[in-house]
């Protein structure tokens, strides 16, 4: 998983061609003290990402105009968007879908239907990862070594 550089931005972009999916995610995530933006296709998402640089993108795989796989490829090619966390939020649960998504550049994979508690917990884990990644003030008296954050666990989950 790619660990993003410091980003005080607490904006989450939800990209789903189904209005019900966008409304559900927005309602669930709204309680997390984040700004939630929703759009209905990958091309619209690309425009928002380039303008707003969200911390996290929850992205459906199968959409009209520009699907999730094409969008994540475009994001990973651009140095300005390459470290944005992108998590598949999709009903695609066939064998190999998770591996294909993770191999294509997604940072995680959440299968729909997903309960509100599960979605909130997974997004909270990504927000905690963001908090750990913030730079600390230097301590001139400290002489020990530091180690980085290690994210482990099943794809789609971050152990913090």
C-alpha positions in Angstrom: 0.0 0.0 0.0 1.2 3.5 -0.8 1.4 5.8 2.3 0.5 9.3 1.3 2.6 12.3 2.1 1.2 14.7 4.8 -2.3 15.7 3.7 -4.4 17.8 6.1 -7.3 17.4 3.7 -10.2 15.4 5.1 -12.1 15.2 1.9 -13.5 11.9 0.7 -14.7 11.5 -2.9 -17.4 8.8 -3.5 -17.7 7.7 -7.1 -20.7 5.5 -8.0 -23.0 5.5 -10.9 -25.9 4.5 -8.6 -27.5 7.4 -6.7 -28.5 5.1 -3.9 -24.8 4.1 -3.4 -23.7 7.7 -3.3 -26.4 8.7 -0.9 -25.7 5.8 1.4 -21.9 6.4 1.6 -22.5 10.2 2.1 -24.9 9.6 5.0 -22.6 7.0 6.7 -19.4 9.0 6.2 -20.9 12.4 7.1 -20.6 11.5 10.8 -16.8 11.2 10.6 -16.1 14.9 10.5 -15.1 14.8 6.9 -16.2 16.5 3.7 -17.9 14.0 1.4 -18.2 14.8 -2.3 -20.2 12.4 -4.5 -20.1 12.1 -8.3 -21.6 9.6 -10.8 -18.9 8.7 -13.2 -15.1 8.4 -13.6 -14.7 11.5 -15.8 -16.5 13.7 -13.4 -14.4 12.1 -10.6 -11.1 13.0 -12.4 -12.1 16.6 -12.7 -12.9 16.8 -8.9 -9.7 14.9 -8.0 -7.5 17.3 -10.0 -9.3 20.3 -8.5 -9.8 19.2 -4.9 -7.1 16.5 -4.2 -9.2 14.4 -1.8 -7.5 12.3 0.8 -9.5 9.2 -0.1 -11.5 8.1 -3.2 -14.1 5.3 -2.8 -14.5 4.2 -6.4 -16.9 1.8 -8.1 -15.3 -0.4 -10.7 -18.1 -0.6 -13.3 -19.4 2.8 -14.4 -20.2 4.5 -17.7 -18.0 7.1 -19.3 -14.7 6.2 -17.5 -14.7 3.0 -15.3 -12.8 2.6 -12.1 -9.9 0.7 -13.6 -9.2 3.4 -16.2 -9.5 6.2 -13.6 -7.1 4.5 -11.2 -4.5 4.0 -14.0 -4.8 7.7 -14.9 -4.3 8.7 -11.2 -1.2 6.5 -10.8 0.4 7.9 -13.9 0.1 11.5 -12.7 2.7 12.4 -10.0 0.3 14.9 -8.4 -2.4 12.3 -7.8 -0.3 9.1 -7.5 -0.4 8.9 -3.7 -4.1 9.6 -3.3 -5.7 6.6 -1.6 -8.1 4.9 -3.9 -10.3 2.1 -2.5 -12.6 0.0 -4.7 -16.2 0.1 -3.3 -17.9 -2.3 -5.6 -20.5 -5.1 -6.1 -17.9 -7.0 -8.2 -17.3 -10.0 -6.0 -16.3 -12.6 -8.5 -13.2 -14.7 -7.9 -10.2 -12.6 -8.9 -11.9 -9.2 -8.7 -10.1 -8.2 -5.5 -6.7 -9.3 -6.9 -7.3 -7.6 -10.2 -8.2 -4.3 -8.5 -5.3 -4.4 -6.1 -2.9 -5.3 -9.0 -4.3 -2.4 -11.0 -3.4 0.3 -8.5 -6.2 0.3 -5.9 -5.1 0.6 -2.3 -8.0 -1.5 -0.9 -11.2 -3.3 -1.8 -14.6 -3.1 -0.1 -17.4 -5.4 -1.4 -21.0 -4.1 -1.6 -23.3 -4.5 0.0 -21.4 -3.2 3.0 -23.0 -2.3 6.3 -22.8 1.2 7.6 -20.6 0.1 10.6 -18.2 -1.8 8.4 -17.8 1.1 5.9 -17.4 3.6 8.8 -14.7 1.4 10.4 -12.7 0.9 7.2 -12.7 4.6 6.3 -11.8 5.4 10.0 -8.8 3.2 9.6 -7.7 5.2 6.5 -8.2 8.4 8.4 -6.1 7.2 11.3 -3.4 6.2 8.8 -3.5 9.8 7.6 -3.0 11.1 11.2 0.0 8.8 11.7 1.6 10.2 8.6 1.7 13.8 9.7 5.2 15.2 10.3 6.2 15.6 13.9 8.2 18.4 15.4 11.9 17.7 15.8 13.2 16.9 19.3 16.8 17.9 19.6 17.3 15.8 22.7 16.2 12.5 21.1 19.0 10.3 20.1 17.2 7.0 19.3 16.0 5.8 15.9 12.6 6.1 14.4 10.6 3.6 12.4 7.9 4.2 9.8 4.3 3.1 10.0 3.7 -0.4 8.6 0.3 -1.2 7.2 -0.5 -4.9 7.3 -3.5 -7.2 7.0 -6.0 -8.3 4.5 -6.4 -6.1 1.4 -9.0 -3.5 2.1 -8.2 -3.3 5.7 -5.4 -1.3 7.4 -4.1 -2.4 10.8 -3.3 0.6 12.9 
